[in-house]
């Protein structure tokens, strides 16, 4: 059975808006999406996002990486697009694997 990631994301957002997922933010919803798609959709993390944005814009550590939290599907697709060159540079079939995700998470902490 194939899951349409965008439909699943929107369905989970609707469930949240209806009060069925109290305490769940977009980050948790995207984590659920990671598991529903068997890892095909990357987990969202703001520090990984900051690192990906810094790499994409050639921003030096300690300088602000302009980060907006993912709240909509289009923003999540933009996040994926920023991860893709990192994964491609490392020869990965998926945007990033767990080791690269952890490295980006550490690197992302260097940006306010």
Secondary structure in CASP SS format (residue, H / E / C, confidence):
PFRMAT SS
TARGET T0000
AUTHOR 0000-0000-0000
METHOD secondary structure of the structure
MODEL  1
X C 1.00
X C 1.00
X C 1.00
X C 1.00
X H 1.00
X H 1.00
X H 1.00
X H 1.00
X H 1.00
X H 1.00
X H 1.00
X H 1.00
X H 1.00
X H 1.00
X H 1.00
X H 1.00
X H 1.00
X C 1.00
X C 1.00
X C 1.00
X C 1.00
X C 1.00
X C 1.00
X C 1.00
X C 1.00
X H 1.00
X H 1.00
X H 1.00
X H 1.00
X H 1.00
X H 1.00
X H 1.00
X H 1.00
X H 1.00
X H 1.00
X H 1.00
X C 1.00
X C 1.00
X C 1.00
X C 1.00
X C 1.00
X C 1.00
X C 1.00
X C 1.00
X C 1.00
X H 1.00
X H 1.00
X H 1.00
X H 1.00
X H 1.00
X H 1.00
X H 1.00
X H 1.00
X H 1.00
X H 1.00
X H 1.00
X H 1.00
X C 1.00
X C 1.00
X C 1.00
X C 1.00
X C 1.00
X C 1.00
X C 1.00
X C 1.00
X C 1.00
X C 1.00
X C 1.00
X C 1.00
X C 1.00
X C 1.00
X C 1.00
X H 1.00
X H 1.00
X H 1.00
X H 1.00
X H 1.00
X H 1.00
X H 1.00
X H 1.00
X H 1.00
X H 1.00
X H 1.00
X H 1.00
X H 1.00
X H 1.00
X H 1.00
X H 1.00
X H 1.00
X C 1.00
X C 1.00
X C 1.00
X C 1.00
X C 1.00
X C 1.00
X C 1.00
X C 1.00
X H 1.00
X H 1.00
X H 1.00
X H 1.00
X H 1.00
X H 1.00
X H 1.00
X H 1.00
X H 1.00
X H 1.00
X H 1.00
X C 1.00
X C 1.00
X C 1.00
X C 1.00
END
